[in-house]
């Protein structure tokens, strides 16, 4: 996915997998943990909307969950890793969004 925006402003934006989690039916927008990446999810949302990819929700609040730690193994099985970029509350929100989309 090519995300529009300035690479000078968001130097980490080359890691586009982090910005969203692809699940059957669309995407869940991430909430990125590192402050330097603030604003990237908004750019990803604009790009996904332009590409007509359904946005099924977003990680919100003070929690974090990033797409780089998430994978769908099959249409009914997902894995997410916990780390300094993905906290328990973020995992809980991802679980809820995946279940809602099922």
N, C-alpha and C positions, 0 to 999 in steps of 0.2 A: 504494500500500500504506500503510495506517495502522499505524504501529508504536506499540505501547503503551509508556508510560514518560513520565517528566517532561521537558517541554521546557525547564524550568529547569535540570535536571541535564545535558541534552544539547542545547544550543542549535542545533547543526548537524544535528539529527536530521530536520529538514524535507527534507534532501537524501537521500531514501530510495533513490534509484537507486544511490548509492555503496555501500550495504550488501551488495549481492549482485549476482551476474551471472546473468541468465537464459539458459539454454541448453536445447536440446531435451531434454525429460525432467525438468527441474527447475532448481535453482539451486545456484550455488557461492557460499558466504559469503565476503565480502571480509575483508581485514585492513587496517583503515584506518590511514593514515600519521600523522595528526595526533592527539596525545595527548588533546586535548579530546573526541575521539570514542570513546575507550576505553569499551567496554560496549555500544555501539550494535549491533555484530554479534550479540551475545547476544540483544538484544531482537528483532532481525530474525529470528534463528533461531526464537525462540519464536512470533513472529507467523506465519512461514511454516509451521511445524509445525501451528499452530492452523488455518491455511487448507488444510492437507493438501497443501502443495507439497513434492515430494520434495527433500531436501537431498542433493546429490551430492558434497559435499565442502566443504572450507574452506581458505582460504589460511592457512598457519601458520608458526610460527617468527618470525624477525626480519625477514622479507620483507614487502613491501606490494604490494597490488593492490586497486584500487577499481573498483566497478561503473560509476562515471561515466566511466571511460576505456575501457569495453568495450562492444562491440555485435556481435550476430550479424547478418550481412548476409543469410544464407540458412541453411538447416539444416546446411550443411557448411562455411561460411566465417565466421570471426570476425576482428574487428580489436580490438587493444588498443594504447593509446598509452602510451609511456614518459614519465615525468615525475617530479617530486619526490614524487608520491604512488603511483607504480607503478615499482618497480625491476626489473632484469633477472631476479632470482630469483623475483619475484612473477609475471612473465610466464611463466617456465618452469613454475611450478606451475599457472597457469591453462591453459597448453597441455596439460599432462599430464592435468588433470581433464577438459578438453573431449575429448581423445582417448579417455580411459577411458569416457566417457559415450556415445561414438559406437557 
